[in-house]
Amino acid sequence: MCGIFGITSYNPELIKTVINKCSHRGPDGSDLFACDKVTLGHNLLAITSNPFDGKQPWISEKGNVLIYNGEIFGLGDDVFDTEWLANKIENEGIASLKDGVNGMWAFVWYEPRNERMWLVRDHFGVKPLYYLEQGTDLFFSSTPKPLYAVLNKYSSLEIDQNKMQDFQKCDRFMPGSLTPYKDVKKAVSYTHLRA
C-alpha cells in the first residue's frame, strides 16, 4: 500500500516530513515533485521485483504529474500500471476510467501548464483519498492522520462525535465525502481543482 501526499503550495520540507513519518506506507522508496503551485510526495510499496518500475511522482511525456496508490488489473505481467494509467489519462482523459477499467486506485493528476489538478479515487473507495482545507491551502493524503500532523494542530485525529455515531450506525460506512474526523473529507470519484 503506497502513500500519496500533497499540498496546493510550494512546501517541500512539509511533504518530506510527511513522507518520512509515513514511511511504513511504502518502505521501497520515496520522492517528491515541487513547483510554485503544488508539492506532491509518494512512498512506494513495490509490487514488482524492480522497485524503479513504480518510482513516483511519475512525470509524463507532456510534463503532467501522477502520484498513485493502487493497482489496475488485467494489464499483463509486462505492463507497468503507473505508466499505463498516466498514458490513459493523458490520451483519453480522467473520465475514461469510469468504464472498462478494472482496478482500485487513489491518485492525484496535476497538469502544470493548465494549472489543474484532480484528486481521484476508485468508484467504491477501496483506496481512499482524504483532504483538509486550511486557509488557501488544500492538504491531501491517502491516510487521514498526516493531515493533522502537517498542521501541527492536533496530536491525533480529532473525532466529530455526531459523525462517529452515524459511522457506527451505518456499519462503519459513510457516504459521499463524509468521514468521522473533524474537518477531514474524502474524495468522491474525482474532484477537479485549480492549483
N, C-alpha and C positions, 0 to 999 in steps of 0.2 A: 504494500500500500504506500504509494508515493505521497509526498506532501507538496501542496502548492500554496503559495502565499503572495500577497502583494498589497500595494498602496497606490493611490492615484496622485502621487507626487514623487519627487526625486528624494529618496531616503535609503540609500544602500546600507547604511550602518544599521538601521532598524531591521531591515529584512535579513541581513546577515545574522543579527541576534536571534531572530525567529527561526531561521534555518538551523542555527546551532542548537537552540533549545528543543527543536523538534527533530533532531537527527534520528530518533527512533522510527520516524515515519519513512525514512529512506537512508539506510546506512551505506549505500553503494556509491554515493556521490552527491554533490550539490553544486549549484551555480546560481547566478542571478543576471538579470538584464536591467539596466537602469538608463533612463533618459529624463529629460526635464519634466515629463508628464506622468510617468509611471515607474515603479520599481517592482519587478517580478522575481520571485525566488522559487526554487524547486529542490526537493530532496528526492533522490532516486532509490527505489527498491527495484533492483534489476530482476527481470523475469526471464532473461536470456543469458547465455553463457558469456556474452560480451556486453559489459555494462555501458560501453560507449554507444551502443545502439540506442539507449534510452536517454542519453545526455540531453538535458534541457536547462534553460529555455531553448526551444527549437526555433531557429530563425529561417524562414522560408526564402526561396529564391527572390521573391518580391520584397523582402525585408519585414514581413509580418512576423509576429512573435507568438508562440504557443507554449503554455505550461499546462501539463496534462497529468491526470491521475485516472487510470482505468485500463480497460482492455477492449479491443474490438475483436470479435470472434469470427472465425471462418475466413481469415485472410491468407492462410497458408504459412508454413514454417519460415519461409524466406522473406516474408513481408514484415517490415518494421512498422507497427501500428501508429507510432507518433508521426512518422514521416507521411504515412498514408492519410492520416487524419488532417494534417496540415495541407496536403495537396488537395484533398476533397473539399475542405473549406475554401481554399484559395480559388479553386476552379469552379465550384458549384454553389458555394455559399453555405452558411450555417444551417439554413432551413432544409438543406438536402439531407441532413442527418435524421430527420423525423421519419423517413420511410426507408425501409430496406437495409438499415444498418443495425447489426446485432451486436450489442455491447453494453458496457456500463462505463460511465465516464463523468468526470468533472474537469472542466478546463477553462482557461482564460485565453482568449484570442485578442491580440492587440494589433491594430493597423496604425503604425506611427504616421504614415503620410496623411491619412484621413483623420487622425486623432480620434479613432473609435476603438472601443473595447467591448467585448461581450464576456459575461460570466455565464457559463453553460453547464448544465448537468443532465444526466440521462433522464428519461421520462419518469422513471419510478423512483428516482432519488437514491439509487443504490450507492452511488458515490456523491455524497453531499458537498455543497459549496456554501459556506457561510460568509456573511458580510455584516459590517458595522459602520455606520456613518458617524463621523466625528468632525464637526465644522465643515470645511470644504473637502475633506479627505474621505475616501472610502477605503477601508481595510477589508481584505478578504482572505479566506483560508479554507483548506479542506477539512479543518477541525476547528471547533469554536474557541478552544482555550487560548490560542495565541492572540485572538482579537482583544482579549482583556489584558494579556501580558504586554502587548506592544503599547498600550495606552498607559501602562503603569497606574491604572485607575483602580483595579481590583486585584486582590491577591489570588482570587479564584473566580470561577464563573458565578455570576450573581443570578439566582433563580427568581423568576417572576412567579409568585405563588399562585396567582389566578391561572396563568398559562400552564403551570405544572399540574394543577388539578384537571384541566382539560386534557393534558397529555396523558395522564394516568387513566382518565375515563375512556379515552379512545384507544386503549391497548397500546400506548406508547407511540401513537402516530399523531402527527399534527399536519393538517392540510396546508397547501399553499406555502407561503413564505414564513409561516409561524414556527417558532422554536420555544422551548420552555425557558430560555435565557433572556434576561433583561437586555434590551437594545439590539440583540442579535437576530438577524433574519437569515433565511436560506434562499438561494437562487431557485427559481421555479422555471424549469425547462431552459429558457435562455433569457438573459436580461441584457439589453443593449445600453451602453453608456458612452457618453462623450468624455474623453480623458482630459 
